[in-house]
Each structure stands twice: as C-alpha cells, then as structure tokens.
C-alpha cells in the first residue's frame, strides 16, 4: 500500500496493511534478523531534573546531599538520568486499597490454606 492519503473507505485496508507490517517486523526482531538499538541515555542538568520530578532546585540539592536522589557529579556540576529520576518517583508509589486487600488475601491464603476452623 503506497498511498499517503487514506479515506474512510480505504481505512480498513490501511489498518490491515499496518497490522501485517508490524507482525512482519515483530517476527524479524524475534528471529534476531534485525536488532533494536538501545536508546542512548543523555544526562540532564538540575534545571531539567527539577522540571522532571516537580521539585525546586534547593529540594533537589537537599535530596542529593542526603543521598536519596540518584545523581552523578563531575566537578561541581550535577547530572541526572531521566529514567532514574522516574524510577525514583515510582519507588514512592502508594498502594491502592484494592492492592492492599489483594496482598492481604494472598498472604492469608498462603499461610492458612489448609487450616479449617
């Protein structure tokens, strides 16, 4: 399918074509015939780190000083990697009530599965 314009009538055919193309690419990747290059990690400075995690610069300096925030230092300059900052945020995730209940239920079943009262 070589057409750049897709009309309402040709939409199902275009979607089917894309599905086939994605399946073919997936098959090539799985067979190892083409490799997916890892993304280059580019360090960011404190300004962008501040925007990424939504904290003020003094707060970031305090977290770095307490060794709570992952960072790198060259000379007097701090560097961060966005994926590490997002991972740091994810570590502070609060569990939902549903997650807590399911954990308690699983733990209860694990410890008391054969016990009857």
Order of alpha helices (4+ residues) and beta strands (2+ residues): alpha-alpha-alpha-beta-beta-alpha-alpha
